[in-house]
Amino acid sequence: MVNRIIREDPTKSYMHNRQGITPKLLWMAIKDYDLWVLYLIGMCFTIPAMPPAMYLTLSLRKLGFDTFQTNLLAIPHSAFHSKHTNRSKELDLRD
């Protein structure tokens, strides 16, 4: 659907995303109360997933596994994450 809209009007696809964030732009984003729901959803769904992913190997080492075993135990998480990421990109490209 997005591709169809862009084909009909190519000017809709232009996005100036190389602009750095300034304190003024950050403050404008924080003040926009319509976006607060999105911020809350983002915090609820991304923050809980990050610490286990970031500290998985350290946690496994503290449980008594050696380096080789830790790396082997981290493979399923990495494989699932990369497969899930690739799958969501494929779904985005189909629209």
C-alpha positions in Angstrom: 0.0 0.0 0.0 2.8 2.4 0.9 4.5 1.6 -2.4 1.3 2.4 -4.3 1.0 5.8 -2.6 4.6 6.6 -3.4 4.2 5.6 -7.1 1.1 7.8 -7.4 2.9 10.8 -5.8 6.8 10.5 -5.7 7.1 13.7 -3.6 5.6 11.8 -0.6 8.6 9.6 -0.4 11.1 12.4 0.2 12.2 12.6 3.8 14.9 14.9 5.1 16.3 12.5 7.7 19.9 13.8 7.8 19.0 16.6 10.1 20.7 16.3 13.5 18.6 16.6 16.6 18.8 19.9 18.5 17.6 20.7 22.0 14.8 22.7 20.5 13.6 19.8 18.3 13.9 17.4 21.3 11.8 19.7 23.4 9.2 20.0 20.7 9.0 16.2 20.5 8.6 15.9 24.3 5.9 18.5 24.4 3.8 16.8 21.7 1.4 14.9 23.9 0.0 13.0 20.9 3.3 11.1 20.8 3.3 10.2 24.5 1.4 6.9 23.8 4.1 5.9 21.3 6.8 6.7 23.8 5.1 4.6 26.5 4.6 1.7 24.1 8.2 1.9 23.1 9.4 1.8 26.7 7.1 -1.1 27.5 8.2 -3.3 24.6 11.9 -2.4 24.0 13.4 -1.8 27.4 12.4 -5.2 28.9 14.0 -7.0 25.9 17.3 -5.2 25.9 18.9 -6.2 29.3 18.6 -9.9 28.8 20.0 -9.7 25.3 22.8 -7.4 26.3 23.9 -9.4 29.4 23.1 -13.0 28.2 26.7 -14.1 28.0 27.6 -12.5 31.3 24.6 -14.2 33.0 25.6 -17.5 31.5 29.2 -17.1 32.7 27.9 -16.3 36.3 25.9 -19.6 36.2 29.1 -21.5 35.8 29.4 -22.1 32.0 32.8 -21.7 30.4 33.4 -19.5 27.4 32.7 -22.2 24.7 29.5 -23.3 26.4 28.3 -19.7 26.8 28.9 -19.1 23.1 27.0 -22.2 22.2 24.1 -21.3 24.5 23.9 -17.8 22.9 23.4 -19.2 19.4 19.7 -19.9 19.6 18.9 -16.4 20.9 21.0 -14.8 18.1 19.5 -17.0 15.5 15.9 -16.3 16.6 16.6 -12.6 16.8 18.1 -12.4 13.3 15.4 -14.6 11.8 12.7 -12.4 13.5 14.4 -9.2 12.3 14.7 -10.5 8.7 11.1 -11.7 8.7 9.8 -8.3 9.8 11.9 -6.6 7.1 10.4 -9.0 4.5 6.9 -8.1 5.7 7.7 -4.4 5.4 8.9 -4.8 1.9 5.7 -6.6 0.8 3.5 -3.6 1.5 
